[in-house]
Amino acid sequence: MAHEMVRARLHAAAHFRQVSVTACEENVHGVPGGNAARRPHSAQQTLRSPSAHYQMLAPPAGRSGTLAPEHRRGVLRVRRSILITTLTGLSAALWAAAASPSHADGFFDDFDRLDGKRWFVSNGWTNGDHQNCIWKKAALHVADGQLTLTLKREPTTSGDGKAERDYSCAELQTREVHGYGLYEARIKAAAGSGLNSAFFTFIDKPAHDEIDVEILGRDMSRFDSNYYTDGKGENQEKIAVPSPADETMTDYAFEWTEGRIRWYVNGKLMREVVSDDVPDAKQKVFFSLWNGAKGMSGWLGPRDDTIEERTMTVDHVGFTPIGERCLFPGSLSCSTEWSGW
């Protein structure tokens, strides 16, 4: 869809050029371009219109190939007009497609397959002593239009052999970074003390910036909204969900613009932060399911080592760049009641 909308912009610019050429024909000949000029033109036909116009100005058959001075001046005026309008139209199209936040930067994934060009699967490491699991590629799979992340009780060793944990766990991240815009996902979380089902954006270079939706397994009636800027956090606030997060699919979203973050649940605005310390670095999009270890019980709840297996399910995810709307059906940005941007 993104590429189609960019092509539509370029086609609009081509149409602008065609209108300009027709106007030149009217000015030179003093008459409209006729029915042919009023019929719809394909993009290919539009690109041929300047040469067709030159043919109209050619000397009648059987006469000398040299134009009278007044005719030569008319041809030069038309050529100059066509060149100017063509460059203007092309510049406008390129500006619309590239200078503003690009449609190509937005995406929607309903997980009918795992797109390896978009996603990277974490595998073979742990994020630190605070985590009681190691990311494992086999703990993540896509089937029946859903992404499933699994936490499983099984002794797991890191790829370098330096870390061992009691559980394997799953994490998925985009290969590309994304900036201001609307981030949306439909998720069913995993219940259990010490667990974290997370949907967030994150970058650690040149500094740690992050925006979070973290559904803690200790309490399925709410989730943690939070953000970090240059590694500074402590901006956490609990947000209620309308039904248990592990029983039904829930739509989570956050709208990130300069100096502002808004969190939504099922399309309803639940929290707004307006501050100079809102993150401003482009970030990757993440999904993860993991359990806590050292120092995490105060936040995630006591570690429950009786858990054998839990899953987090993602139905779809989408990103709409700032300035755009409704890049996929069902997006919050499609609603006339949405007050974003």
C-alpha positions, 0 to 999 in steps of 0.5 A: 500500500505504501508504494502504491500511494507514492506512485499515486503522488507521482501520477498526480504530478504527471497529470499536472504536467499534462494539464500544463501542456494542454494549456500551452496548446490553447495559448498558442493555437487560440483553441482548446485541445479538442476532445482528445485533450479532454480524455483521460491519459495514462502516465505513459501517454502523458510522458509522450504528450510533449513530442505530440505537441511538437508534431502539431507545430511542425510545418504542413506536409509539402512545405519547407522544413523551416519555420517562420521567425514568429513560429520559431518563437512560439515553439521556444516559448512552448518548449520552455513552458513544458520544461518548467512545468515538468520540472515543477511537477517532478519536484513537487512529487519528489518532495511529497514522496521523500521530504515529508515522512515517507509512506515507505517508512510505515508498515503493517504486518498481520503475520501470515508469514515471518518477513525476514527482511523486516524482522530479526529474531533474537537468539543465543543470549540473555540481556543480563542477570535480571533475566531468568531466560535466554532468547531462543529462535525456536521459541518464536513461530508464526502460524495461522496469521499470528505471532507466538512467543513462548517462555518454556522451562528448559535448561538453556545455554547462551551461544557463547557458552557463558550463561545458563538459565532455567528457561528459554524465551522469545524476542522479535525486533525490526531491522530498521529504526522508525521515528515519530508516528503511531504504533499499534499492536493487538496482543494477548499477554502471558499470565504468571508472576515474574513474567513480562509481555512487552511491546515497545520501541528501543535504541541504545546508541547513541543513547538509550531511548525507549517507549513501553507497553509492558504487560506484567504477568502478576496483574492482568488488569493493567499494564505499565506505560513508560519511557526512557530518554538518554537512559533516564526513566522513572516515568512509569504509570499503570493503565487499566485494560477493559478485560483480562489481558491473558484472556482476550486480544487487546489493542495497544497503541502509542502515538509518539510526536515531538514532545508528546506521547499518548497511550491508547487501549482499544482506541481510547486515549488513556495517558498523555505525556507532554514534556521536553524530555520525550525521546527523539531518537529513531528506534526499533520495534520489539516484542518480547516475553521473558521472566525476571531473576535478580532484582526484579521481584519488586516490579515483576512479582516473585519469581514462579519457578513452577511455570512450565510454559506460557505464550504471548500472542500477537495478531498484528502490528502496524506503524503509521508515520507522522502526518499520514493516516489510515495506512491499513484497515482498522488503524486508530488513525482511520477513526474520525474521532482520533485527534492525532498529529 
